Amino acid sequence: MEKIQVEIISRENIRPSSPTLSHLRTFKHTLLDQLIPFPHAAATLFYTSQNLCEFPKRLELLKQSLSETLTQFYPLAGRIKDDLSIDCNDEGANFVVAKVNCPITKFLEKPDLKSLNELLATTPYSEEPMIGAHVTNIQVNVFDCGGIAIGFCVSHRIFDANSLNTFTKVWIERATSCNRNSKPLTEPNFAISSLFPTSTLHFRDFSKKIWGSFLKEEKWVTRRIVFKNSTIATLKAQIMAKSSSDSLKNHLNTPTRVQIVYALLWKCFMAASKAQFGTQRPSMVINTVNLRRRMEKSLRPENAIGNFVWLTTLEHMSSEHELSLDELVSKLKKSNEEIDKDFVARLQSEEEGSSIMENALRRISGETWSNNNEGDDEALETLWFNSWCNFEGYDADFGWGKPMWLSSVGVKDNSMLANKIILVDTKFKDGIEAWTTLDEEKMKHLVSSTELLTYATVDPSPLAVASSKL
């Protein structure tokens, strides 16, 4: 793996091109923002264009268009005020330019995933207090012989993957617009803060307590597990043939490729846990569900910015029989289908919203499981799922071509993390990369799983994935 050295060349604040109106100076977080444990949403886009002579011009374009974009995304130019709000003071985004000591193609042959943190303007999993921190951190990295990587690290208190998608889309529109004063094609919508308002720290405090026990300091390892769409289709055919579930056999309700990958990874995770501890422990999956497509269509805010997501939980008890792949898919589908427009409406209601949130946090903490399984001393193994599939990062053309690779982040030693899997589309959307972070021992068993390796490849070169079209 190619280790890199990153030298910071400059650091400045990019301010919005127009001042924020006085009545918008304080942006309030929502009830849903308090569910999110991780401080930042982070991703990096790699561009392999080799012309270094054009870099000053490209850099100036990025700065100018970012300034114009921040006028629309005014909270992103501010700082974290407290646990309930952002001070939209127009101080600007933290914008860093750095030099990387190797060619980009050499790094992408077999990237050191821990090095990806060096391409970000702040530490994505920092435990430091967030009060007073920049909401938005962007680092532009220029590699030897050309090539650029743009690292995004935005406060997760306001951004989920869909929000980052909208932000990137608007930034590109500004960067490629022939008329700097033209009306933007895409308008961000900050309505979530009125749809799910909160005025109390109760859930933030409760959430911190829960995630504090959930996030652990271990020898964490991140690996990329890549599934071809053709292999996922084979798995789907096998699942459909074996399934006894009528809902799965309904062609209008067949499992998605994300659900199939989730199910296989959960199955292999449980097997790795059994190999690690010598016995099958109970497990719980926490799955992030996008609420945008599950809301009443007439009420759905377009380009909604914020954590418009819900966390579902699924459990499998150690005393139960080992679940087959089709049974796990069925459980995942059933859990997702329960989050519908009626659920979103109840979550919005004053009477039910707080109660639903309280119960969700208790399930995530394992308290509900413990109460239902008194006398069971086995530790509950928890796995977090999140999907960035259909994120439009690979369409992010600022004027010099589309990115070769979109990366999540690896972990550094002694980080406070949890068993976590993020799914990302491959470049041509002909497969899925599962960015998998587990403790070192469990990862050793997972990546040696015959069942997993039948359907996936571990840590292939991003260059090979992008060039082969899988």
N, C-alpha and C positions, 0 to 999 in steps of 0.2 A: 504494500500500500504506500502511495506517495504522500509523505508528510510534507507539510508546507510551512514556510515562514511568512508571516504577514506583517508588513511595515505600514503603520498609519502615516499617511502623507498630509492629510488635512482633516479638520473637524469644524463644522459650522452649523448654524441653525438656518434652515430654509423657511422663511416666513411666508404666509399666504399673500397673494398679490393684492388682495383687498381686505380691509379690516373687518373683523367679525362684528355684527351688530350688537349693541349693548344688551339687548334682551336675550341674547343667546350666549352670554358670557359664562354661564354655568350650565353644564350638561349633566343631567342626572342619570345614574345607572338604573337598570331595571331589576325586577325580581329575578329574571332568568340569569342575569350577569353573576348573581351570587352563587350559582351552581358550579361555576367554572373554577377548578383548582389551580390551573397552570397560569403563570403570570403573563406569558407572551404567546402570540400566534406567530410562528416563524417559518419562513421558506426562502429558498435561494434559487434564482434563475441563472443558468449558465449559457453564455453566448460564445460561440467558437470563432467568430469573425476575427481575422488575423491582422487587420490594418491598424497599427498603433498610431499612425500619423493622424487618424481621424478621432482619436480619443478625446482631445480637448473640446472638439466641436460636439461630440456626443455627450460629454459631461455637462456642457453648458445647456444643451437641449434638455437633459434630465432635470437640471436645477430649475430652469424656467418653467417647464411643464409641471413639475411638482408644485411649485409655488402657486400656479393657477389652479391645480387640483385641490390644494389645501383650502382654497377659498370655498369650495363646495363641501369639503370634509373638514369643517372648521374645528371639531373637537380634536382632530388628529394633530393640530398645530399647537395644542395646549399641553398641560402637565396634570398629573394625577393630583387632585385636590385632597380627597379623603376617600374612605371606603364607599361613599355614595355618589361621588361626583368628580367631574373633570373641570379644571379651570381653563376655559377657552381664551387664553390670554394672548394668542398670536405670537408666542415666543418662537414657534416654528418646530419643524421636525429636525431631529438630530441626524445630520447628514455627514457621513464619513467617507473619505476616499482612501484606499489602501493599495499597496503594491504587493503582489504575490510572486515568490521567487522561483516559479517554474512555469513551463508552458501549460496552458489549460488542457490540452489533449493528453499530456502526460499524467496530469492529476486525474483526469476522467477515465484513464485506462483501468485503474483500480483505486478509487478514492478512499482515503482514510476518513471514515465517517466522523471520528472525533474532531478532525480538522475543520469540519464544516462550521463549527462554532466560531472559528477564527474569522469567518467571512461575514459575521453579524456584528452590528454596532453595539450590542449589549448582550449579556449572558441570558439565553432564553429560559433557563430554569433556575435563575437566581433566587436565593432565599431572602435577599436583602429587602428592607421595607420599600414599597413602591411609592409611598407618598412623596410628591415633588418630582417624580421621574417623568421623563418625556413619554408621551403617549406613543409617538412614532419614531422608530430608529431605522435608518436605511444606510447600508454600506455598499459602495461601489468598488469592486475589487478588479484591478487590472493585472492580468497575468503577463509573464515574460512572453515575448513574441506575439502579443495581442491576446484577445479573448477577455471577456468581461463576465463577472458574476455579481448580480445584484441581490443582496441579502436584505430581506424584510423581517423586522422584529417589532411587532405592534402589540400594544397592550391587549391582552385577552379580555380585559374588562369591558371592551367595546367592540372587539372584532372576533367573528368566527370565520370559518373558511369561505363562506359565501360573501361575507363583508369584504374580505381581502380580495376576492374575485372581482367585486364591483369596483373597489378602489383601483385595482390594477387596470381594469377596463377603461375607467375614466382617465387615468394618468396617460394611457396609451393614446386615447382620443385626443388629449391635449397635445401630446408630443408629435402626433402625425397630422394635426390640423393645419391646413394651408392658411386659414384665417384665425389669427390669435384671438380675435374678439368674437368669434362665432359662438352661437348658443350651443352648450354641451348636448351631445346626443343622449347621454345617460345621466340621470339625476339621482343621487343617493337619497334615501328616505330614512329619517330618524324617528319614525312614528312608534318604534317598539317601546321607547321610554314612556309613552302615554298609554300604550296597550297593556303593559305590565309594570305599572308604577310601584315604587317602594319608598318608604320614608323611615324605615327602621333598620338597625344593624343586626336585628335578631338572626336573620338567616345567614348573613355574612359571618357572624360569630360562630353560629352552629356549623356552617360549612367549613370554616377554618379548623375547627376542632376535629371534624370528621376527616378532612383531607390530611390533617397533621398526622393522624394515625395510619392513614392509607399510604402516604408517601414515605418511603423508607430509604435510608442510606445503605446501599449495597454495592457490590461490584457489578454494576449494570453493563450490559453489552447490547449494542444495536446492530442488527443485520438486515439486509434487504432480501426479501423472499419474493421472487418474481414468478407470476402465473401468466401463461399465455391464454388468450381468449379461447383458442382451440381446445386447450386442456380443460378450461372451465366448462366448455360446452360438453366435453366428454363426461366430466363429473356430473353435470346437470342431467344428462341422459341416464346415467347410472342411478342417480337419486330418484328421478321420476319413475324408473322401472321398478325400484324396490319399495317406493313409498306406498303406505296404506292410507295416507291422508287424502281425503277427497279434495281438500283445498289446494293441495299441490298438483293434483291431476287436472284441475281446471286450467285450461290453457291461458285464460285471462288472469290467472293468479299464480303463475309459475314463479319460482324463486329467481331473484336477481343474481347477477354474477357476484355482487358484493356480499350477499347473504351466503352464497356458496363458499366463497373464500373465507368469510368469517367462520362458518361452521367447521370447515376443515382445520383452520388454525385453532379453534377452540378444542376440537377433538385431540389434536396433536399436543396442545398445551396441557390438557388433562393427563395424557400419556406421559409427557415429560415430567409432570409433577409426581406421578406415581413412580417413575424411575428414580426420581431424586429422593423421595422420602420412603420408598419401599411399600407404600400403601396408597390407595386412592383417597385423596382428600376431597372434601366438598369444594365446589368452585362456583364463582359468581362472575358473570359478564356484565359490564356496564357499557351500554351502547348509546352513542350520540345520534339523536334523530333530528333531522332538519324539520322545523315546524312550518316553514314557509309554504310548502306544498300540501300541508295538512290542515290549513286554515280555510274557513269559508272563502270561496274564490272572490266573491264580491267585496270582501273586507280585507283581502290580502294586499299588504303594501308592497309595491314593486321596488326592487333594489333596496330592500330593508337592511339597515346597518345595525349591528348589535349581535348579541348572542341569542339568536332566534332558534334555539335548540332545546331539546329535552333529553334527559338521561333515563333510559329504561334499564331495568335489571332483570337478569335471568339467572336462576340457580340450578345446579345439579348436585344432588346429595350423594355422598360417598356410598350410602347404603343402597342406592338405586343401581339397576343394571347399567352396564356400559352402553351409552347411547350410540346408535348408528348415525351415520352422516345425515340420512333423510330425517331422522327424528330431531337432530340438532337444527337442521334447516327449518323444520316445521315450528320448533320452539321460537326461533328468531323471527320468522314471519308472523306468528301469532302475536308476539310481543310488539312488533312494529305496527301491526294492524289495529291494535288497541289505541294507538295515538292517532286519532282522527279529528275531524273538525269539531265534534262534540266535546272531545277531551280539551282541545284548545280553548273552546268557549268556556268550559268549566274552570280552566286554569286562569282565565281572565277575570272571572267573577270574584267579587270581594269576599263572598261567603266561602267559596270552595278553594280559591287559589292558594291561600296560606296553608290550608290543611293538606292539599295535594303536595305542596312543596315540603312540608314537614315530614310527611310519610315517605316521600322520595328520598330525602336525606337520611332518614332512619334505615331505609332499605340499603342504601349505598354503604352506610357505616357497618352493616352486618348485624345491627341490633335486632331487626325483624327476624333474621335467620337464627340468631342466638335464642330468642324468645320461643321460636318454634321448634328448637332442637336442644332443649335442656338436657344436660347430661352428656352431650356430644362434645368431647374435649378437642376434637381435631380442628386445626386452624383452617379458616376459610381462605381459599386461594382466589384472588381477584384479578380479573383481566379487563383492561379498558380498550374499547374499540372506537375508532373514529374514521370516517371516510371522507377523503377529499376528491373522490372520483367525480368527474364532470367539472372540476375546477378548471378554468380556462387559461391556466398559466402558460400552457404550450402555445397559445395564440398571442402571447405577449410580445408583439413586434413593435419596438420603439422607433423603427425606421432602418434597422440594420439586420433584419432577419429574425426568425423565431428562435427561441432557446433550444439548445440541444438536450438539456436535462433540467428537470425541476426536482429539487431535493427537499426533504424534511431536514431534521437535525439528528446528529448522533449524540451520545452522552459522554460526559467526562467522568473520570473516577470520582466516587464519593458524592455524586449528585443525589438530591432527594427526588426520587422518581418512583414509578409504579410499573407493574407489568402493563405494557401499553403497545397498541398496534394501530398505525395510521396507514390507510390504503390510499394510494396515489395512482392515477392513470399513467401508463407508459406514454412515450412521445406521440405515437400514432393512435392511441387509445385501443391498441390491439392486445392489451394485457394490463395487469395490475401489479404494482410494486407494494408489498406489505412491509412497511418500516416497523420492525419488531424489536422492542426493547424488553429484555427479561434479565433476571439475575444470571450471573455467569454459569452456574451449575445447570439451571433449567435450560438455558440456551444451548448448552453442549448436547443435552438429550434431544432438544427439539430439532436442531439442524442435522442430526444423524438419523432422524425418523425415516424409515423406508417408505411409509405411507406418504409423508410430505414430499420426499424427493421423487416420488413417482409422478407428482403433478407440478412440481415447482423447481426453480433453480435458485441457489443461494449466492448472493453477491455477484451477479454477472456484471461485466463492464457496462456502464451507461452508454459508452460509445457503441458497443456491440448491440445492445438492446435497441438503440436509436437507428442503427444502420440496417439491422436485419428485418425490421418490421415484424419480428417474431413469427 
